[in-house]
Every structure is written in structure tokens, then in C-alpha cells.
Amino acid sequence: MRSVKRHVAVLALAAATWAMSTSVWGLPSVPSSTFEPAEGCGCHAALYDQWQASMHAKALTDPLYLYKLAEADKATNGALGPFCNGCHGPVAVMAGEVRGTDISKASQQARQGVTCDLCHQVVGTRGKLGNTSIEVQPDGVKRAQLKDAVSPSHATAYSAFHESAEFCGNCHNVDHPVNGMHLEMTYTEWKNGPYAKQGIVCQDCHMTPGPGVTKPNPGKAAAGGPERPHIYTMTFAGGNVGLGDAARAEERLKAAAEVSIEVPEIVQPGAQAVATVTVTNVGAGHYLPTGLTEVRQMWLTVEVVDTAGKTVASTRHDYGTVLKDAKGNHPVELWDAVAIHSDDRIPPKGSSTDTIAFAMPNAAVTVRAALYYRSAPEEMAKKAGVEIPTTEMAKVEKAVYASADEKARAAAPPAPPSGAGAGGLLTWIAAAAVLVGGIVAGFLIARKRA
């Protein structure tokens, strides 16, 4: 308890230091009026609609975020508010319009979380990448990946930085504000993985239609603008089905992983059988799950069911990062963490394997495996006043037979219905002939009368 209190005291001291400065984590002090509200981007109506459904638009008002931030602020005497809000509401922080979870005095553009005008006035990374390391140049020039953009309402400039993963890594790498331990490392997971080596960056998957890399994406960046061979969408689709763009989030989750089962097809009754279940990260350029994995939930269920529907055996594997405090206690909240106790998440193109053993009954069984995801625990969602659905990412099943004969019977085509043998077939043909004859006769009589 003493070490925890000491840790909280250090955080409180850090908070006091931040409060005395004119900025947070080096962000400049800029009035929110410097930034245009997202509704002012009328020439980009289609892109605005995409952004509005995204978690970027809801970053500061997300009920789950505000609930967790309230817990953190209570535990750290308000120390974590400025730190977390730096990424979730950078305009609000730079303008000094937010204190912890209180956004009542925040302007429209400050409430809009990671808003259009902020991102398009970012020019690079300031210092070490992560913890809101964005370099902002709020001069009204809108920067993007287009080299020949011309606008009648604002200045434009080409920015190669907007095509880089480092642009996203400014906020999608998070280190503990006091001890520096890695809390969220989505950018680093990508950087150290196969996607970076192939030149695939965050935008190629999260800012194009559908899961995976779907470039080129032809279209217009603005109304009245030229048709371009490729434009980025402003969907920023991830795995948040409950609060984000549900359809896009679900399709990405369902494309992220595959599940396979290896088990003998025939096992003698009473013998021990072992099924090996493998989950492979086939579609995510970062770990599964990623981000704040103390909140994100991904789990595998495996069950063996007999012909009567009775469960013979079952198991569950929850994937994630478990944090520990200075005394080695685990799990702990991120603000008390000093190190990682365990991490069994699945890296890009990597796999995780589980086994399940069972005694073979006298008849066939089915081995079923399914991978699920929730962006927040059910209890947390309930306390935050939101509903977070469970998404089935992938599933597979295999039958195991008690004998070769049982397998052969299962593989045989179904027997024809009763009366459908040779005699039954002749009866059916005769009946059909009578019916057709009656129809023809009726047609001829009607024609004669006409």
C-alpha cells in the first residue's frame, strides 16, 4: 500500500508540474477558435460523414473513455486527465478547455476529439514518438497526401508525413507518464512486424474501403474536385462495433483472424483424444488484440459436443496483456503498473495454439472452436451506460467418429424418401402423366368452344 501511495504522489507531482506550464506534453497553447469545426468542411461532405461515424470524432466524448478516465483521475488525484486528454482531445487541451472528464466548457471544435482541422495542420513528430507527440502548425494551411490540391477557401500543401505510419504513431504509442513502461504499442507492433517490411502503412488498411489493403480507391476528395486514382477514406475503422462504424468494424474483425482444428477423424471409444486449435492473425498489421488490452477483450472457446448435444469437454483462452505493480501484484490498473506480467496476444501473421483433451464416447462428437471480441467488458459497458456487442471473429468445427463404419455412414448420401424407389418412381410418373393429360384435354376443349 505504501508503494502505491508513493506512486500516486509522484503522479500528483507530475500533474502539478503540467498545470503550471503553458502546455501539456509540449503541445502549444492555441485557442480552439484557431481550428475550424468539422461541420465547416462542407466541400468534403462525403469525407465528413465518414469521419463523423468514426471513433476519432468521438474520442473525447466516448462514454467508455470518460468512465475509465474518471476512475483514473480518482485513483491519481487528477493526474492522468491531462495526459489522456492529450490524445483524445488535443484541441481541448491546447485551448485549456477541459479538465479531466469535465468537458462542459469545451467549444464545439474542442469536443470533436481528433478533428479534421487538427490532423490537417500536423506537420510532424515532436521529440520521441508517442504520447501525443504531434507537431502542430496552426497556420490555416491544410496539409494532406495530395500533391496538386487547390482550394478556393483555404491554402493547401502536400505532406508526405500524412502518408506515413508515424503520423498515426504519435498517439497510437502510449508510455506510462511516470515510469515510461509501454502501455499501448500499436505503432511499434506494426513497425517490428511484416507489414512494415512490405511497405504497408496504417492508412492503407484503416483508411481504405473494406478490410486489408484495398488500394487504389478511386474517387473525389472534394465536391467539384477532380477524379483521382486514389483517395483515403476518413473511416479510421478499427474494432469498435458498439460505438464506431459497426459495419466496417465488424468486417475488419471477421477478416483479422482464422481458426483451425487438428484432431484425428477416428478415435476408439474410451481412448483419449486431443484436439489442437490454432488461431492465426491473418489480417491485422498489429497484435490481436491491440491498444488498451486491459479493456479490449478477445477470447477463444473450444467445446466438444456429443450427438445428444451434451458438452463432453470445454476450454477458454482469454488473450491480452496483464500488468503488475512494484510488488509483483497482478493484474493491476495501468496507472499502478510498473511492468508487464504476461502478454499472450498474437502478432501479425503469428499464431497461438491451444489443446483440449477428452475421452472418446461411444458415438461421434463435434469439436467446435470460436474466436470472439468485445471492445470493453460487459460490466464496464453497463456502468458507462452503453451496450457493447460481442462479435464472432471466426469459427470452425470438425467431427470425430468412434469407428470407420460410423464415418462411412455419415459420409453416405441420404436415403431416398419412402416410396421413392423404382415402384414409387413409376407411380409418380403415372400420376404426373394423368395430370398433364388432363391439362391438355382441358385446353383443347376450351379452344374448340372458342
Order of alpha helices (4+ residues) and beta strands (2+ residues): alpha-alpha-alpha-alpha-alpha-alpha-alpha-beta-beta-beta-beta-alpha-beta-beta-alpha-alpha-alpha-alpha-beta-beta-beta-beta-beta-beta-beta-beta-alpha-beta-alpha-alpha
